Amino acid sequence: METKDINQIRNALKDPNALIYVLATEELKKIIMNGSDPVIASLPADASAMLLEGKAMAVESKMILDWMDGKIDIKNKKILDLCNVRVFRDTYTVR
């Protein structure tokens, strides 16, 4: 990823109007279903269910910034490494 793209992502994450969500990859869904990984198995049941159903789970932007900077704890790093991150921003105003 280019520096320009990384900077755009960081700016989007710093936007107070941005909503940040994670979606499980197919790999994460398989790990959840197998229940063999202790870190993944420690997810709350409702979070696991949301991810298995393909639903987006809201997260704080600070968590994603810490993950990008390598400052996040190992448990959350492992989970986020197996997710797709989506940032939704207000791009227009309806009068």
C-alpha positions as CSV (number, residue, x, y, z in Angstrom):
1,M,0.0,0.0,0.0
2,E,1.3,3.4,-0.9
3,T,2.0,6.1,1.7
4,K,-0.7,8.3,0.1
5,D,-3.3,5.5,0.7
6,I,-2.2,4.9,4.3
7,N,-2.5,8.6,5.0
8,Q,-6.0,8.7,3.6
9,I,-6.9,5.8,5.8
10,R,-5.5,7.5,8.9
11,N,-7.3,10.7,8.1
12,A,-10.6,8.8,7.7
13,L,-10.1,7.1,11.0
14,K,-9.4,10.4,12.7
15,D,-12.7,11.9,11.4
16,P,-15.1,12.1,14.3
17,N,-18.0,11.4,12.0
18,A,-16.5,8.2,10.6
19,L,-17.9,4.8,11.6
20,I,-15.5,1.9,11.6
21,Y,-16.5,-1.7,11.2
22,V,-14.8,-5.0,10.9
23,L,-16.1,-8.0,8.8
24,A,-14.8,-11.5,9.3
25,T,-12.7,-13.1,6.5
26,E,-13.6,-16.6,5.4
27,E,-10.5,-17.8,7.3
28,L,-11.8,-16.2,10.5
29,K,-15.2,-17.8,10.1
30,K,-13.6,-21.2,9.7
31,I,-11.5,-20.7,12.9
32,I,-14.6,-19.6,14.8
33,M,-16.5,-22.7,13.7
34,N,-13.6,-25.0,14.5
35,G,-13.2,-23.5,18.0
36,S,-9.6,-24.7,18.1
37,D,-7.9,-21.3,18.6
38,P,-8.1,-20.2,22.2
39,V,-7.9,-16.5,21.4
40,I,-10.6,-16.7,18.8
41,A,-12.7,-19.0,21.0
42,S,-12.5,-16.3,23.8
43,L,-14.6,-13.9,21.7
44,P,-18.0,-13.2,23.3
45,A,-20.7,-15.5,21.8
46,D,-22.7,-12.6,20.3
47,A,-19.6,-11.2,18.6
48,S,-18.8,-14.6,17.1
49,A,-22.3,-15.0,15.9
50,M,-22.3,-11.6,14.2
51,L,-19.0,-12.3,12.5
52,L,-20.2,-15.8,11.3
53,E,-23.4,-14.3,9.9
54,G,-21.3,-11.8,7.9
55,K,-22.5,-8.8,9.9
56,A,-20.3,-5.9,10.5
57,M,-19.1,-5.2,14.0
58,A,-18.4,-1.6,15.1
59,V,-15.0,-0.9,16.6
60,E,-13.3,2.3,17.8
61,S,-11.0,4.1,15.4
62,K,-8.2,4.1,18.1
63,M,-8.2,0.4,18.0
64,I,-7.6,0.3,14.3
65,L,-5.0,3.0,14.5
66,D,-3.2,1.1,17.2
67,W,-3.4,-2.0,15.1
68,M,-1.9,-0.2,12.1
69,D,0.9,1.2,14.3
70,G,1.7,-2.2,15.9
71,K,0.6,-1.0,19.3
72,I,-2.3,-3.3,19.9
73,D,-2.4,-6.3,22.3
74,I,-1.7,-9.7,20.8
75,K,-5.3,-10.9,21.2
76,N,-6.9,-8.1,19.3
77,K,-4.1,-8.1,16.7
78,K,-4.8,-11.7,15.9
79,I,-8.5,-11.0,15.5
80,L,-8.0,-7.9,13.4
81,D,-5.5,-9.6,11.2
82,L,-8.3,-11.9,10.2
83,C,-10.9,-9.2,9.5
84,N,-11.6,-6.7,6.8
85,V,-11.8,-3.1,8.0
86,R,-14.4,-0.7,6.6
87,V,-14.6,3.0,7.3
88,F,-17.8,4.9,6.5
89,R,-17.7,8.6,6.4
90,D,-20.2,11.4,5.8
91,T,-19.5,12.6,2.3
92,Y,-22.5,14.8,1.6
93,T,-25.3,16.7,3.4
94,V,-29.0,16.3,2.7
95,R,-31.0,19.5,3.3
